[in-house]
Amino acid sequence: MSLRVSKNVVVIGGGLAGLSAALYLARAGRMVTLFERRSTLGGRAATHRRSGFRFNLGPHAWFRGGAGSRVLRELGVPVSGGVPKRSGRAIYRGAQHALPTTVAGLLTTSLLSLRAKREAAALMIRLRFLDARRLAGLSLQEWIDGQTTDEALRQVIAAIIRLTTYTHAPRQQSATAAIAQLQMAARRGVLFVHDGWQRIVDALHSAAVGAGVNFVTSARVVRVVHNGAVEGIEIGGLEEDATTDTYSMTLEEALRAYRGARLNADTVVMAVDPATATSLLDPEDQLPDWWPAITPVQIACLDVAVESMPQPRATFALGIDRPLYYAAHSAYAQLAPKGGALIHVARYLPPVGTGTHSERDSGEQELEMMLDGLQPGWRERLVHSRFLPRMTVSNILLRPGDDGGGRAATRVNGIRNLYVAGDWVGDEGMMSDAALSSAMAAARAVIADNP
Ligand SMILES: Cc1cc2nc3c(=O)[nH]c(=O)nc-3n(C[C@H](O)[C@H](O)[C@H](O)COP(=O)(O)OP(=O)(O)OC[C@H]3O[C@@H](n4cnc5c(N)ncnc54)[C@H](O)[C@@H]3O)c2cc1C
């Protein structure tokens, strides 16, 4: 069974990248159909409602100065939320100290010696003017080692960069990418988004519907069909029902009925992870060998809703000698019913294939213990909690050798009118910034190649 839609673009994946590429292309006059394998849109930016609380998938902070902000501004999609304070607590060898992320924190912290404080102050100033590109080829650890010999300060620097990059891999991580991310985050800070990131997803979705994008959810694309140029896609799932009357159906209904069917398409944008993108192509397609094998960056998350916070002032903490994160996002964004609080605790995991077994398999217990230290008595006020042992924050770890690239190009080599978008594509930003920036680049490439 073959359906035909003329002059069309198929977008595979309904996360931030797929939604923004679809919106941009529809506004440019293309007929766009977006396929999402799940029943709901949003991918990793989805927010789930539980007992009136809004649970993002782990801690999500919107970088106000990042490429994603620029893209959403261009698309006319607003992002609103609260700006969290940078002050908080540092947890080092089991004890709490002031976090030296502000001038007051640096002056008062019991974590650093006077000498280390002076070094930290000088480093803060140096960082403002440092051209991150000059660190090309260096690992983050090599860069940190060059800044100070003070062990506590080294660990503080690593912890702050872990916070802004979500990456716990100083020896494998590119110093250029990490420092550029730190500088961007330090300049404009972050937002905790009101109602959760689903609000961004919903705003992109309604703008896309307004621009004429067709959405087909619960529809997994299983293959991109091509003969050197894109010809269409195949949708997996149920067998076709030969008795179905397609003439009275909407496109969506027809596609549901004809799962396993082929849909002709002039152009395809794959806004999915690299392993899925690879699986949609034939094994003989000449992709770079690293495409499916790139290392994801992951964290373990404990998301907790409580009736009220036993310690309302404890809104932010970072592990210094252990890669732990804690923040009460509801202290800044509307995520909880009146009086309630939504708290995210997380452990940054070492890259797949590195680290010890216990480092990679962080238990819920460790995160609960962190919460015990910061919010004693939280268990008695618990409304709902969710443990996500291994979430992929980014599909790619940016390594030192990758400074000039390392990520996939927007155009898929050797297959005309096939494009990719996502956090593992392009050359700008990290995480959602990379996803949105590459989506825009893919949409622009589609238009440039077929004006
Ligand atoms: C715990 C956690 C914390 C994070 N924190 C931050 C943060 O603080 N700041 C930040 O900027 N970013 C953060 N991120 C990253 C951010 O969520 C992602 O960068 C962004 O949501 C990725 O969007 P995407 O569209 O590229 O990918 P995804 O959201 O993964 O979307 C891909 C979509 O494709 C669909 N799909 C896959 N295969 C198929 C198929 N065969 N057919 C049809 N559909 C398919 C999937 O179901 C999914 O909906 C975090 C992520 C996580 C997990």
The ligand as an SDF file (V2000), in Angstrom:
LIG
                    3D

 53 58  0  0  0  0  0  0  0  0999 V2000
   17.4250   14.1880   32.7660 C   0  0  0  0  0  0  0  0  0  0  0  0
   17.6080   15.2040   31.6980 C   0  0  0  0  0  0  0  0  0  0  0  0
   17.9570   16.5110   32.0280 C   0  0  0  0  0  0  0  0  0  0  0  0
   18.1650   17.4640   31.0210 C   0  0  0  0  0  0  0  0  0  0  0  0
   18.4730   18.7430   31.3580 N   0  0  0  0  0  0  0  0  0  0  0  0
   18.6730   19.6570   30.4050 C   0  0  0  0  0  0  0  0  0  0  0  0
   18.9800   20.9960   30.7450 C   0  0  0  0  0  0  0  0  0  0  0  0
   19.0570   21.3450   31.9100 O   0  0  0  0  0  0  0  0  0  0  0  0
   19.1880   21.8940   29.7510 N   0  0  0  0  0  0  0  0  0  0  0  0
   19.1160   21.5320   28.4280 C   0  0  0  0  0  0  0  0  0  0  0  0
   19.3110   22.3710   27.5650 O   0  0  0  0  0  0  0  0  0  0  0  0
   18.8130   20.2720   28.0640 N   0  0  0  0  0  0  0  0  0  0  0  0
   18.5910   19.3330   29.0400 C   0  0  0  0  0  0  0  0  0  0  0  0
   18.2810   18.0540   28.6940 N   0  0  0  0  0  0  0  0  0  0  0  0
   18.3110   17.6950   27.2660 C   0  0  0  0  0  0  0  0  0  0  0  0
   17.0290   18.0300   26.5320 C   0  0  0  0  0  0  0  0  0  0  0  0
   15.9250   17.4240   27.1700 O   0  0  0  0  0  0  0  0  0  0  0  0
   17.2090   17.4730   25.1070 C   0  0  0  0  0  0  0  0  0  0  0  0
   18.3490   18.0560   24.5100 O   0  0  0  0  0  0  0  0  0  0  0  0
   16.0580   17.7620   24.1600 C   0  0  0  0  0  0  0  0  0  0  0  0
   14.8190   17.5450   24.7690 O   0  0  0  0  0  0  0  0  0  0  0  0
   16.2830   16.8480   22.9550 C   0  0  0  0  0  0  0  0  0  0  0  0
   15.3090   17.0270   21.9790 O   0  0  0  0  0  0  0  0  0  0  0  0
   15.3480   16.1510   20.6380 P   0  0  0  0  0  0  0  0  0  0  0  0
   14.1410   16.4850   19.9000 O   0  0  0  0  0  0  0  0  0  0  0  0
   16.6550   16.3310   19.9730 O   0  0  0  0  0  0  0  0  0  0  0  0
   15.3670   14.6330   21.1350 O   0  0  0  0  0  0  0  0  0  0  0  0
   14.2500   13.7780   21.9000 P   0  0  0  0  0  0  0  0  0  0  0  0
   13.5970   14.6170   22.9320 O   0  0  0  0  0  0  0  0  0  0  0  0
   14.9310   12.5390   22.3610 O   0  0  0  0  0  0  0  0  0  0  0  0
   13.1710   13.4580   20.7860 O   0  0  0  0  0  0  0  0  0  0  0  0
   13.2670   12.4020   19.8790 C   0  0  0  0  0  0  0  0  0  0  0  0
   11.8570   11.9520   19.5780 C   0  0  0  0  0  0  0  0  0  0  0  0
   11.8700   11.0140   18.5120 O   0  0  0  0  0  0  0  0  0  0  0  0
   10.9370    9.9990   18.7910 C   0  0  0  0  0  0  0  0  0  0  0  0
   11.3210    8.8280   18.0150 N   0  0  0  0  0  0  0  0  0  0  0  0
   12.4180    8.0530   18.1690 C   0  0  0  0  0  0  0  0  0  0  0  0
   12.4420    7.0740   17.2360 N   0  0  0  0  0  0  0  0  0  0  0  0
   11.3480    7.2440   16.4560 C   0  0  0  0  0  0  0  0  0  0  0  0
   10.8360    6.5400   15.3050 C   0  0  0  0  0  0  0  0  0  0  0  0
   11.4510    5.4880   14.8070 N   0  0  0  0  0  0  0  0  0  0  0  0
    9.6710    6.9890   14.7520 N   0  0  0  0  0  0  0  0  0  0  0  0
    9.0180    8.0550   15.2630 C   0  0  0  0  0  0  0  0  0  0  0  0
    9.4650    8.7390   16.3480 N   0  0  0  0  0  0  0  0  0  0  0  0
   10.6300    8.3570   16.9350 C   0  0  0  0  0  0  0  0  0  0  0  0
   11.0850    9.8030   20.3030 C   0  0  0  0  0  0  0  0  0  0  0  0
    9.9860    9.1410   20.8790 O   0  0  0  0  0  0  0  0  0  0  0  0
   11.2140   11.2510   20.7700 C   0  0  0  0  0  0  0  0  0  0  0  0
    9.9690   11.8420   21.0480 O   0  0  0  0  0  0  0  0  0  0  0  0
   18.0430   17.0870   29.6660 C   0  0  0  0  0  0  0  0  0  0  0  0
   17.6650   15.7750   29.3260 C   0  0  0  0  0  0  0  0  0  0  0  0
   17.4550   14.8560   30.3250 C   0  0  0  0  0  0  0  0  0  0  0  0
   17.0500   13.4620   29.9500 C   0  0  0  0  0  0  0  0  0  0  0  0
  1  2  1  0
  2  3  1  0
  2 52  2  0
  3  4  2  0
  4  5  1  0
  4 50  1  0
  5  6  2  0
  6  7  1  0
  6 13  1  0
  7  8  2  0
  7  9  1  0
  9 10  1  0
 10 11  2  0
 10 12  1  0
 12 13  2  0
 13 14  1  0
 14 15  1  0
 14 50  1  0
 15 16  1  0
 16 17  1  0
 16 18  1  0
 18 19  1  0
 18 20  1  0
 20 21  1  0
 20 22  1  0
 22 23  1  0
 23 24  1  0
 24 25  2  0
 24 26  1  0
 24 27  1  0
 27 28  1  0
 28 29  2  0
 28 30  1  0
 28 31  1  0
 31 32  1  0
 32 33  1  0
 33 34  1  0
 33 48  1  0
 34 35  1  0
 35 36  1  0
 35 46  1  0
 36 37  1  0
 36 45  1  0
 37 38  2  0
 38 39  1  0
 39 40  1  0
 39 45  2  0
 40 41  1  0
 40 42  2  0
 42 43  1  0
 43 44  2  0
 44 45  1  0
 46 47  1  0
 46 48  1  0
 48 49  1  0
 50 51  2  0
 51 52  1  0
 52 53  1  0
M  END
$$$$
